[in-house]
Structure formats: C-alpha cells, structure tokens
Amino acid sequence: MTPDVDLTVRPPGHHILRDKFLAADSRLFEAVATRHWPGAHPFLPRLSRAANHGVLWFATAAALAATRSPRARRAAARGIASLAVASATINTLGKRTVRRPRPLLDNVPLVRQLKRQPITTSFPSGHSASAAAFATGVALESRGWGAAIAPLAAAVALSRVYTGVHFPSDVVVGAALGAGAAYAVRGLVPTRDQLPFPGHPHADAPALPDGDGLVVVANTAAGTADRVRVLTDFLPRTETVECEPEDVRAELEKAATRARVLGVCGGDGTVNTAAEVALRHGIPLAVLPGGTLNHFAQDLGVEDVLGLTRALRQGEAVRVDVGHFASGDTEGHFLNTCSLGVYPELVRERERWERKFGAWPAGVLAALRVLRADHHPLQARFQERSHPLWLLFAGNGTYHRLGLSPARRYDLADGLLDVRVVHGGRRPALRLLAAAVAGPLTRSPAHKAVHVRRLRVTGIAPGTPLAYDGEVTRVAGDLTLRKLPEALTVYRPRH
C-alpha cells in the first residue's frame, strides 16, 4: 500500500510526480526489507535503539572529550551543538509539516523490528538528522575524527530503514537537514579553519630533526607525562625534566644554561615562567600545551604534539610580543592577560577549590562566590581621571570575536595592549556579564575598551591583587603596563 502525503499546493502534474516518487520509495523500502544482510540482525537494531534521544552521540562526544585533545574537544562540542539544532528543527517543524504514516511492517522480518515502535510521523527521520548533524559537525572541526565517525552515522541511518520504521526518503531528507544544521552552527560559531591566519613575523630558529639540543621541563601537576612521552617518541634525543610546581622555575633556569631550545609543558602559568627564562637567556621557546586552558598555545597555533614536532624538525618559528608590568619593586611579564579588580580574587578562589573539584568546576564555583560577595570597587586613576573600577583587563594583543565564538587573538605581534575597563557602580555581576557579552565596546556607561601601547594606572591602594597568566601578586601606588615588541621567539607550525 502506497502511503499518502497531505500537501496543500498542487501544481499541474503533481499527483503523477508524487505517485511515481512514492512508488519508487516504497519499492526501495521493500528491497531493503526483503534482502538478507549477513551479520546485520544482532547489530543494526541495537544500534538504532542506542541512538534514541541522542544517547549514542552524547557517549561519542564524551569519548572525544576524554582524549584531552583541544581539536577533539572542539569537534565534540560542535557535534553536540549541531545535533541540538537538528533535533529542534525536526521536532518543531519537520514532522509537523508533512504528516506521513510509518511504513507497514508486513515484509520486515520480526527479528529486525524494534521492540517499541515509534508513534510519531515518519517524515523526516530524526535519528538520521541527529546522526548526520553530529558527524558533519565533528568533521567540520576535525576531518580525521569526522571520517572515523561517518561510518557509524551511516549505519544508524541505514538501521532506520532496515528495522522498518522509515522510508528511504525519510532518511535522506533527515540526513540532509542534519548536515544543514551543522553548517548553520558553523555560520554562528566559525571553525578554526575559517578564522584569520595569525600574522606572526617569521623568525630564524634551529631545526632539531631528532630533538638534539631541546630540553623540556614538564610540570607534573598538569598531568603532562603522556604528552612528553609522545614528544620523545618523535624526537628521541630530547632531554626531559619532570618536576613539581614549586621547582619549575629552578629547573627552567638550569635547563636554559645547557639548551639550544627551551621547552615547557604545562599550563599558562608554567609557560609564562618559561617565557621569562627564555627571554633572559635569549633562546627560543617550544610550548607543549599541558594545562586546562592553554590560551597562549592555542592562539599561537600549537594544539598538540604533532604540530610542535613538525615545527621543531623544520625550524618553523615566529616572534611574538611580551607584556610587562611594573609597580614599585614588583614587576613581571605576561603572555596572555594582566588584570586588577575582581578577577584576581576569582583566580585565588579557583586555586582554593581546584585540587578538590578540578579546574572547570572550581572556576564556576569561584565565579559564583566572587560575584555574590559584597565587594567595593577598586579606586584608581586611569587616563588622567579617577575611576571606581570593578575590573581593569589588559590583553597582550588584540582580542577578537567572530560570530558567537569566544574571543581570541589572531596576531600576537601587533604591538598593542587590549584594555577593557568595567566601571564601578551598583550590581557588579550584571556589569561584568554585560561587558563579557558585549565584547570590545568603545562607548558604554558600564564599560569601555581601548587599544594602547602603554598604560599607566595610579592611586592603587597597597596590597591590591594583580593577576597575570593565572598567577597573582600584589601591587601598590603606580602600575605601568607596556609591550616588549617581538621580544620572544616561539616555535609554531606553519598554516
């Protein structure tokens, strides 16, 4: 029996074309239903059930995230976002637009049929849309992971016809809608391939085909052992030193005296320390990301061991700016950010809870505690005027936002400090949230942004905390922020 479709627009010849299409669709369904598929009976029905409510894809995303690869984590997040958009579209528009009945199960062997038959309309296939959305979303971020997941997504789509719950056209249209949802998500949140290529000046650096002359200091608190082991597999003559956080600076100083290239594996704080040592000794720096956020490594373009290995073997390096702060006898450098106000308190709160709950939960808990606390704004002079400030943020380089993607830097050698100020007033949490959502606004009663090469802040109360690259120190009186243009040579693979 050929199913019917209720359409309101009926152009000439509509019935003939519709009947031919539905007849061909039914014949293809019957061919799949009556054909013997060796080994498919125990596999495809279970796979189809596993994909109910997106469970299969959430589990796959969790497995990708567990690899600790930044690219895999981004691919997992993009896949889930694409799946969510596809599911919302199918359930709110797709199945209500065309109310097509499910296929008859007369010719579908009982062993293939699902124990619980769907009660929704047949067109289009929600399972196929979710599978295609997740696989396409992953592939847009990582072709390798996308190729690995594509066969699984195709099997889920096939299982819907194999078990008799969808016509082939339901599956094809559902998959097309799912892929479209993934591209729609990419329009809102661009992939790394769409972002502008960082314009770092090229630098001369020694090529180390086997790692001879490279000394890597790894912070063991960041769980870096596996990454360092993989690096030494590729570059067997690399010397490695593993140490606790309190010994990182001393070991970096020792390593710099005998290294042609100073390597470091750890989070942003550890990388900051290594950059100071490399600057002082005048040697190139090789950064292997090993922390939770790794902002500098990601903006630099070094995401994993393979990329860094390629850069070291071929001597590919760039020059980047380094930020510098000075207040009385206190001074230091920053590769990412430097800030006054509530952010240093957030850093301290996060460090209190990090060992107990982990980095991300500790960050959320710290933000909640800091924003709910009864704070008084920081009093300081900025641009020749006295201001009550909730936050003064200075980035080493200009931070950009494209679409809804998080802010990042495309050029680490632009010679600029990206300064954001959130003014004092009532409800600091709302002001900080508005500043974060709005981005680099230049005119606002609550916050402003300027790009400068040098910044001087005066009138800072003694003992005021200052955060830089995840570390916290205390300043008083005058604070000067400036750039050291193209001061550091860092390895990074070419685009």
PLY file of the C-alpha trace (Angstrom):
ply
format ascii 1.0
element vertex 495
property float x
property float y
property float z
element edge 494
property int vertex1
property int vertex2
end_header
0.00 0.00 0.00
1.44 3.36 -1.04
1.35 5.95 1.79
-0.23 9.33 1.19
1.11 12.80 1.88
-1.10 15.79 2.63
0.20 18.78 0.66
-1.74 21.98 0.12
-0.04 23.28 -3.05
-0.91 21.13 -6.05
0.70 22.28 -9.34
-0.21 20.57 -12.63
1.12 17.02 -12.76
1.63 16.99 -9.00
-0.27 13.75 -8.45
1.67 11.92 -11.16
5.09 13.00 -9.89
4.11 12.35 -6.30
2.79 8.88 -7.04
5.90 7.95 -9.04
8.16 9.16 -6.26
6.23 7.34 -3.53
6.09 4.17 -5.60
9.86 4.22 -6.12
10.39 4.99 -2.43
8.18 2.02 -1.45
9.96 -0.32 -3.86
13.32 0.63 -2.40
11.96 0.09 1.12
10.65 -3.35 0.13
14.05 -4.22 -1.40
15.83 -3.40 1.84
13.19 -5.18 3.94
13.33 -8.42 1.97
17.05 -8.60 1.38
19.25 -10.74 3.58
22.01 -8.71 5.30
24.64 -11.07 6.76
25.54 -10.18 10.33
23.13 -7.24 10.49
20.40 -8.86 12.63
22.15 -8.57 16.01
23.83 -5.24 15.21
21.60 -2.72 13.41
18.50 -2.95 15.66
20.68 -2.44 18.75
22.50 0.43 17.10
19.17 2.03 16.20
17.99 1.78 19.82
21.33 3.12 21.11
20.76 6.30 19.09
17.43 7.02 20.83
17.38 10.52 22.36
20.95 11.09 21.13
22.46 8.77 23.75
24.92 7.25 21.26
26.17 10.67 20.20
26.48 12.04 23.72
28.59 8.99 24.60
30.72 9.52 21.49
31.21 13.19 22.39
32.30 12.19 25.88
34.84 9.76 24.41
36.23 12.51 22.16
36.50 14.92 25.08
38.31 12.28 27.13
41.18 12.29 24.61
42.23 15.70 26.05
42.93 16.89 22.51
41.74 20.51 22.04
40.67 19.73 18.46
38.74 16.63 19.56
37.02 18.58 22.33
36.00 21.32 19.91
34.76 18.68 17.49
32.67 17.05 20.23
31.15 20.38 21.27
30.35 21.29 17.66
28.79 17.89 17.06
26.50 18.21 20.08
25.53 21.77 19.15
24.69 20.64 15.60
22.66 17.72 16.94
20.68 20.05 19.20
19.81 22.38 16.31
18.85 19.44 14.07
16.65 17.83 16.74
14.87 21.11 17.47
14.23 21.70 13.77
12.92 18.18 13.11
10.64 18.07 16.15
9.17 21.56 15.79
8.92 21.94 12.01
9.83 18.77 10.13
7.34 16.25 11.49
4.51 18.80 11.69
4.88 19.96 8.10
4.42 16.57 6.38
2.37 14.01 8.32
3.48 10.83 6.64
2.50 7.47 8.19
5.13 4.89 9.09
5.83 2.01 6.67
3.87 -1.21 7.01
5.89 -4.00 8.64
4.37 -6.90 6.70
7.60 -7.70 4.84
10.01 -6.79 7.64
11.25 -9.93 9.49
10.26 -9.94 13.14
13.90 -10.29 14.23
14.66 -6.88 12.72
11.72 -4.97 14.18
12.16 -2.70 17.17
10.51 -3.80 20.41
8.91 -0.37 20.74
7.63 1.13 17.52
7.76 4.94 17.14
4.43 6.74 17.37
5.46 9.98 15.64
5.07 10.64 11.93
7.62 9.18 9.57
8.93 12.18 7.62
11.74 13.08 8.10
13.92 10.70 10.11
15.02 12.31 13.37
17.65 9.62 14.01
19.21 10.25 10.59
19.16 14.00 11.14
20.91 13.65 14.50
23.49 11.23 13.11
24.29 13.44 10.12
24.35 16.59 12.24
26.77 15.13 14.77
29.06 13.55 12.16
29.11 16.68 9.98
29.71 18.95 12.95
32.65 16.83 14.05
34.05 16.69 10.51
33.87 20.48 10.10
36.17 20.83 13.11
38.32 17.72 12.57
38.37 15.80 9.30
40.10 12.84 10.91
37.53 12.38 13.65
34.75 13.05 11.17
35.99 10.25 8.91
36.08 7.90 11.90
32.50 8.72 12.95
30.94 8.85 9.47
30.52 5.03 9.12
28.74 4.91 12.48
26.38 7.71 11.44
25.70 5.98 8.11
24.93 2.72 9.93
22.42 4.49 12.18
20.70 5.98 9.14
20.59 2.56 7.40
19.23 0.94 10.55
16.09 3.07 10.37
15.14 1.53 7.02
16.45 -1.91 8.00
14.20 -2.05 11.08
11.21 -0.84 9.07
10.48 2.44 10.85
11.34 4.80 7.96
11.18 5.02 4.19
14.49 5.69 2.41
13.38 9.24 1.51
12.75 9.96 5.21
16.34 9.03 5.91
17.82 11.01 3.01
15.90 14.19 3.84
16.63 13.80 7.55
20.35 13.43 6.85
20.30 16.50 4.59
18.59 18.54 7.30
21.12 17.32 9.86
24.07 18.31 7.68
22.42 21.68 7.08
22.09 22.19 10.82
25.83 21.60 11.24
26.61 24.24 8.61
24.16 26.63 10.28
26.05 26.20 13.54
29.30 26.89 11.72
27.78 30.16 10.47
27.23 31.23 14.09
30.41 29.75 15.56
33.17 29.55 12.92
35.64 26.68 12.90
39.34 27.26 13.35
39.87 26.88 9.59
37.60 29.88 8.98
39.42 32.18 11.37
42.09 34.56 10.03
45.59 33.17 10.00
47.77 34.77 12.71
50.18 37.28 11.24
53.22 36.49 13.36
56.58 37.60 11.93
58.72 34.65 10.89
61.85 34.06 12.98
65.05 32.12 12.41
65.29 29.18 14.80
67.38 25.99 14.81
65.88 22.92 13.19
66.03 19.89 15.53
65.25 16.78 13.42
65.81 14.39 16.33
65.39 16.81 19.26
69.12 17.23 19.96
69.53 20.48 21.94
65.91 20.58 23.17
65.38 20.45 26.95
61.72 20.18 28.03
60.67 20.98 31.59
57.26 19.49 32.45
55.03 20.49 35.34
53.82 17.15 36.72
50.82 18.81 38.42
49.34 19.42 34.95
49.31 15.71 34.06
51.88 16.13 31.30
53.64 12.74 31.38
51.80 11.24 28.40
52.38 14.24 26.15
56.06 14.45 27.00
56.43 10.71 26.34
54.86 11.09 22.88
57.18 14.04 22.12
60.26 11.98 22.97
58.96 9.16 20.75
59.06 11.58 17.81
62.23 13.41 18.91
64.29 10.72 20.72
67.25 12.95 21.66
65.07 15.38 23.59
66.05 15.81 27.23
63.09 15.93 29.60
62.84 17.10 33.20
59.68 16.44 35.23
59.19 18.45 38.41
56.65 19.66 40.92
55.17 23.18 40.57
57.40 24.69 43.26
60.53 23.51 41.39
59.52 24.66 37.90
61.39 27.96 37.89
64.63 26.47 39.25
64.57 23.62 36.72
63.87 26.00 33.85
66.85 28.13 34.87
69.10 25.05 34.90
67.74 23.80 31.58
68.31 27.16 29.88
72.05 27.02 30.59
72.51 23.85 28.51
69.69 24.04 25.93
69.67 25.36 22.38
65.88 25.44 22.69
63.97 25.65 25.97
60.85 23.50 26.01
57.99 23.63 28.50
54.91 21.51 29.09
52.23 22.85 31.40
49.51 25.45 31.76
49.64 29.19 31.13
51.37 29.95 34.44
54.15 27.47 33.74
54.52 28.77 30.17
54.75 32.32 31.50
57.66 31.34 33.76
59.39 29.58 30.86
58.97 32.67 28.67
60.68 34.86 31.28
63.61 32.43 31.46
63.88 32.16 27.68
63.83 35.95 27.36
66.60 36.36 29.91
68.80 33.73 28.25
67.99 34.78 24.69
66.94 31.34 23.43
63.81 30.15 21.55
60.87 28.64 23.40
58.95 25.49 22.46
55.50 25.26 24.10
53.73 21.92 24.50
50.22 22.63 25.89
49.62 20.65 29.06
47.22 22.69 31.20
43.47 23.16 31.30
43.06 26.26 29.12
46.37 26.77 27.24
45.36 30.18 25.89
48.79 31.16 24.63
49.44 27.85 22.87
46.02 27.90 21.19
46.32 31.49 19.98
49.84 30.70 18.83
48.52 27.75 16.80
50.19 24.89 18.70
47.49 22.42 19.72
49.21 19.08 20.08
52.45 17.12 19.98
52.32 16.56 16.22
52.17 20.27 15.42
55.03 21.15 17.75
57.12 18.22 16.48
56.73 19.38 12.89
57.75 22.91 13.81
60.84 21.73 15.74
62.00 19.38 12.99
61.73 22.08 10.32
62.82 25.08 12.40
59.49 26.89 11.99
59.21 29.75 14.49
57.71 33.22 14.92
58.36 36.29 17.03
55.70 37.38 19.50
55.16 40.33 21.82
55.52 40.01 25.57
53.59 42.14 28.05
55.41 43.72 31.01
54.06 45.21 34.25
55.89 47.20 36.92
54.72 48.63 40.24
57.43 49.76 42.64
59.73 46.80 43.24
57.21 44.37 41.73
57.48 43.54 38.06
56.83 40.66 35.73
55.80 39.54 32.26
52.57 38.23 30.79
51.87 36.38 27.56
48.07 36.48 27.82
46.45 38.89 30.26
47.01 41.13 33.26
44.14 42.41 35.39
43.08 44.32 38.52
39.77 44.14 40.36
37.58 41.09 40.88
39.47 38.80 38.51
42.48 38.30 40.82
40.04 37.30 43.54
38.45 34.82 41.15
41.88 33.30 40.46
42.58 32.89 44.17
39.17 31.31 44.78
39.66 28.94 41.86
43.02 27.81 43.21
41.39 27.07 46.59
38.90 24.64 45.07
40.88 23.30 42.09
42.61 20.39 43.83
39.34 19.18 45.32
36.93 19.57 42.38
39.06 20.01 39.25
39.71 23.07 37.10
36.36 23.69 35.40
34.09 23.09 38.45
36.47 25.17 40.57
36.25 28.04 38.06
32.43 28.00 38.11
32.33 27.85 41.90
34.86 30.66 42.20
32.87 32.89 39.84
29.67 32.33 41.82
31.35 33.09 45.14
33.17 36.19 43.90
30.20 37.75 42.14
27.87 37.13 45.08
30.27 38.59 47.64
29.97 42.14 48.94
32.81 43.93 47.13
33.90 47.54 46.93
35.18 48.81 43.58
38.87 49.48 43.08
39.79 53.17 43.20
42.40 54.14 40.61
43.33 56.87 38.13
43.03 55.79 34.52
43.56 58.11 31.54
44.05 61.14 33.83
40.74 60.61 35.63
39.87 58.92 38.90
37.59 55.91 38.43
35.92 53.35 40.65
36.61 50.09 38.79
35.28 46.58 39.10
37.77 45.31 36.58
40.74 46.52 34.55
41.85 43.95 31.97
44.87 44.26 29.69
45.45 41.66 26.98
48.79 41.03 25.30
47.49 41.66 21.80
44.04 42.44 20.45
41.26 40.01 21.29
38.67 39.45 18.56
35.29 37.77 18.46
33.85 36.28 15.26
30.18 35.33 15.45
29.42 33.75 18.82
32.86 32.17 19.16
34.95 33.05 22.23
37.39 35.93 21.93
40.89 35.02 20.78
43.95 36.71 19.31
44.88 36.41 15.65
48.13 38.36 15.90
50.50 38.02 18.85
52.85 40.69 17.49
50.54 43.66 16.90
52.30 45.86 19.49
49.04 46.68 21.30
47.53 46.19 24.74
43.82 45.38 24.58
42.48 47.25 27.63
38.93 46.67 28.93
37.53 48.59 31.88
34.33 47.82 33.81
33.38 50.92 35.79
32.23 50.83 39.38
28.60 51.20 40.34
25.75 49.05 41.56
25.37 45.36 40.68
28.91 44.38 39.63
27.78 40.94 38.45
25.43 42.46 35.86
28.06 44.92 34.70
30.67 42.19 34.30
28.21 39.96 32.45
27.23 42.81 30.12
30.89 43.53 29.38
31.58 39.86 28.63
28.57 39.57 26.29
29.03 42.88 24.50
32.74 42.42 23.82
35.01 45.30 22.84
32.57 48.21 23.04
34.21 51.62 22.98
31.29 53.64 24.37
29.17 52.43 27.25
28.24 53.78 30.68
29.35 50.50 32.26
32.49 49.56 30.34
34.86 50.67 27.60
37.75 49.33 25.56
40.89 50.98 24.19
43.96 49.73 22.36
47.21 51.31 23.53
50.93 50.55 23.52
51.45 51.68 27.09
49.19 52.22 30.09
49.74 53.88 33.46
47.36 53.43 36.40
47.95 55.47 39.57
46.45 55.65 43.03
46.32 51.91 43.62
45.86 51.01 47.28
48.68 48.98 48.90
48.15 45.24 48.76
45.84 45.33 45.74
45.96 41.92 43.99
47.04 41.76 40.34
46.53 38.61 38.25
48.72 37.73 35.29
48.52 34.48 33.30
46.81 32.68 36.17
49.27 33.90 38.82
48.55 36.53 41.49
50.84 39.16 43.03
50.22 42.42 44.92
50.86 45.97 43.77
50.57 49.49 45.19
50.84 53.08 44.02
51.60 53.33 40.30
51.26 50.49 37.81
52.79 50.67 34.33
51.86 48.21 31.58
53.80 48.12 28.32
54.70 45.85 25.42
58.05 44.31 24.51
57.54 44.10 20.74
58.55 40.81 19.06
60.73 40.00 22.05
60.27 36.22 22.17
60.92 33.56 19.53
58.48 30.65 19.76
58.13 27.51 17.63
54.87 27.03 15.77
53.88 25.05 12.65
53.13 26.99 9.51
49.45 27.16 8.46
0 1
1 2
2 3
3 4
4 5
5 6
6 7
7 8
8 9
9 10
10 11
11 12
12 13
13 14
14 15
15 16
16 17
17 18
18 19
19 20
20 21
21 22
22 23
23 24
24 25
25 26
26 27
27 28
28 29
29 30
30 31
31 32
32 33
33 34
34 35
35 36
36 37
37 38
38 39
39 40
40 41
41 42
42 43
43 44
44 45
45 46
46 47
47 48
48 49
49 50
50 51
51 52
52 53
53 54
54 55
55 56
56 57
57 58
58 59
59 60
60 61
61 62
62 63
63 64
64 65
65 66
66 67
67 68
68 69
69 70
70 71
71 72
72 73
73 74
74 75
75 76
76 77
77 78
78 79
79 80
80 81
81 82
82 83
83 84
84 85
85 86
86 87
87 88
88 89
89 90
90 91
91 92
92 93
93 94
94 95
95 96
96 97
97 98
98 99
99 100
100 101
101 102
102 103
103 104
104 105
105 106
106 107
107 108
108 109
109 110
110 111
111 112
112 113
113 114
114 115
115 116
116 117
117 118
118 119
119 120
120 121
121 122
122 123
123 124
124 125
125 126
126 127
127 128
128 129
129 130
130 131
131 132
132 133
133 134
134 135
135 136
136 137
137 138
138 139
139 140
140 141
141 142
142 143
143 144
144 145
145 146
146 147
147 148
148 149
149 150
150 151
151 152
152 153
153 154
154 155
155 156
156 157
157 158
158 159
159 160
160 161
161 162
162 163
163 164
164 165
165 166
166 167
167 168
168 169
169 170
170 171
171 172
172 173
173 174
174 175
175 176
176 177
177 178
178 179
179 180
180 181
181 182
182 183
183 184
184 185
185 186
186 187
187 188
188 189
189 190
190 191
191 192
192 193
193 194
194 195
195 196
196 197
197 198
198 199
199 200
200 201
201 202
202 203
203 204
204 205
205 206
206 207
207 208
208 209
209 210
210 211
211 212
212 213
213 214
214 215
215 216
216 217
217 218
218 219
219 220
220 221
221 222
222 223
223 224
224 225
225 226
226 227
227 228
228 229
229 230
230 231
231 232
232 233
233 234
234 235
235 236
236 237
237 238
238 239
239 240
240 241
241 242
242 243
243 244
244 245
245 246
246 247
247 248
248 249
249 250
250 251
251 252
252 253
253 254
254 255
255 256
256 257
257 258
258 259
259 260
260 261
261 262
262 263
263 264
264 265
265 266
266 267
267 268
268 269
269 270
270 271
271 272
272 273
273 274
274 275
275 276
276 277
277 278
278 279
279 280
280 281
281 282
282 283
283 284
284 285
285 286
286 287
287 288
288 289
289 290
290 291
291 292
292 293
293 294
294 295
295 296
296 297
297 298
298 299
299 300
300 301
301 302
302 303
303 304
304 305
305 306
306 307
307 308
308 309
309 310
310 311
311 312
312 313
313 314
314 315
315 316
316 317
317 318
318 319
319 320
320 321
321 322
322 323
323 324
324 325
325 326
326 327
327 328
328 329
329 330
330 331
331 332
332 333
333 334
334 335
335 336
336 337
337 338
338 339
339 340
340 341
341 342
342 343
343 344
344 345
345 346
346 347
347 348
348 349
349 350
350 351
351 352
352 353
353 354
354 355
355 356
356 357
357 358
358 359
359 360
360 361
361 362
362 363
363 364
364 365
365 366
366 367
367 368
368 369
369 370
370 371
371 372
372 373
373 374
374 375
375 376
376 377
377 378
378 379
379 380
380 381
381 382
382 383
383 384
384 385
385 386
386 387
387 388
388 389
389 390
390 391
391 392
392 393
393 394
394 395
395 396
396 397
397 398
398 399
399 400
400 401
401 402
402 403
403 404
404 405
405 406
406 407
407 408
408 409
409 410
410 411
411 412
412 413
413 414
414 415
415 416
416 417
417 418
418 419
419 420
420 421
421 422
422 423
423 424
424 425
425 426
426 427
427 428
428 429
429 430
430 431
431 432
432 433
433 434
434 435
435 436
436 437
437 438
438 439
439 440
440 441
441 442
442 443
443 444
444 445
445 446
446 447
447 448
448 449
449 450
450 451
451 452
452 453
453 454
454 455
455 456
456 457
457 458
458 459
459 460
460 461
461 462
462 463
463 464
464 465
465 466
466 467
467 468
468 469
469 470
470 471
471 472
472 473
473 474
474 475
475 476
476 477
477 478
478 479
479 480
480 481
481 482
482 483
483 484
484 485
485 486
486 487
487 488
488 489
489 490
490 491
491 492
492 493
493 494
